[in-house]
Amino acid sequence: MTNEGRSGRARRKAIPALYSLHRGPVGFANLMVSVVDGTIVLDPQVTGSCVITLEEEAACELRDMLREWLG
């Protein structure tokens, strides 16, 4: 999973999402998705304090699952 020749902006995207912090009230949040050194990084707080990282194989599994669920 390489991004050679792509700008930094092309490797980051904010996705509107609902966020529940430790069983607290549900609210709107942007889920920041980026590529760092070939790894997908999901940052629900957009602060870097709590991130989920996916290597290529895990990212492909997530992609396939979303395609199955969403058609």
Backbone torsions as a table, in degrees:
resi	resn	phi	psi	omega
1	MET	NA	94.5	-179.3
2	THR	-115.2	158.0	-179.6
3	ASN	-131.0	34.7	-178.4
4	GLU	-60.5	134.1	178.2
5	GLY	83.2	-1.4	179.3
6	ARG	-98.2	143.1	179.6
7	SER	-72.5	163.0	177.6
8	GLY	-58.8	-36.2	179.6
9	ARG	-64.0	-35.4	-179.8
10	ALA	-68.9	-15.6	-178.6
11	ARG	-104.2	10.7	176.8
12	ARG	-136.8	142.1	177.5
13	LYS	-153.2	136.6	174.3
14	ALA	-94.5	129.4	-179.5
15	ILE	-115.9	125.3	177.8
16	PRO	-60.7	135.4	-177.5
17	ALA	-151.8	164.5	171.0
18	LEU	-99.5	142.2	-173.0
19	TYR	-132.9	130.2	176.1
20	SER	-120.8	117.7	-176.9
21	LEU	-93.5	109.9	174.6
22	HIS	47.2	52.7	178.2
23	ARG	65.6	19.3	176.3
24	GLY	-83.9	-169.4	-179.4
25	PRO	-65.9	144.9	178.9
26	VAL	-80.7	135.1	179.1
27	GLY	-144.5	172.9	179.8
28	PHE	-79.7	141.0	176.7
29	ALA	-150.0	156.6	170.0
30	ASN	-93.5	130.9	173.9
31	LEU	-94.1	111.0	179.7
32	MET	-82.6	125.1	178.8
33	VAL	-117.8	128.1	-179.1
34	SER	-144.5	168.2	175.3
35	VAL	-114.9	123.5	178.8
36	VAL	-127.4	115.4	-180.0
37	ASP	52.2	40.6	177.6
38	GLY	79.7	5.8	179.9
39	THR	-112.0	135.4	176.5
40	ILE	-77.9	130.4	179.6
41	VAL	-118.8	122.6	175.3
42	LEU	-104.7	122.4	-175.7
43	ASP	-125.2	92.5	-175.2
44	PRO	-69.4	-16.8	-179.3
45	GLN	-106.0	-4.4	179.1
46	VAL	55.2	28.8	180.0
47	THR	-123.6	-12.4	-176.1
48	GLY	81.9	0.8	-177.5
49	SER	-79.8	-20.5	-179.4
50	CYS	-147.5	102.5	-176.8
51	VAL	-124.5	155.2	174.0
52	ILE	-117.1	126.5	179.7
53	THR	-112.8	140.6	-179.5
54	LEU	-126.1	122.6	171.8
55	GLU	-72.6	171.9	-173.9
56	GLU	-55.3	-45.9	-177.9
57	GLU	-62.5	-44.2	179.4
58	ALA	-66.7	-39.1	178.4
59	ALA	-63.2	-39.5	178.2
60	CYS	-66.6	-38.4	176.3
61	GLU	-62.7	-43.4	178.0
62	LEU	-62.9	-44.4	177.8
63	ARG	-57.1	-48.1	-178.4
64	ASP	-63.2	-40.0	179.1
65	MET	-64.9	-42.9	178.7
66	LEU	-64.9	-38.9	176.4
67	ARG	-62.3	-40.4	179.2
68	GLU	-65.1	-47.1	-178.3
69	TRP	-68.2	-38.6	-174.2
70	LEU	-95.3	-9.5	177.5
71	GLY	79.8	NA	NA
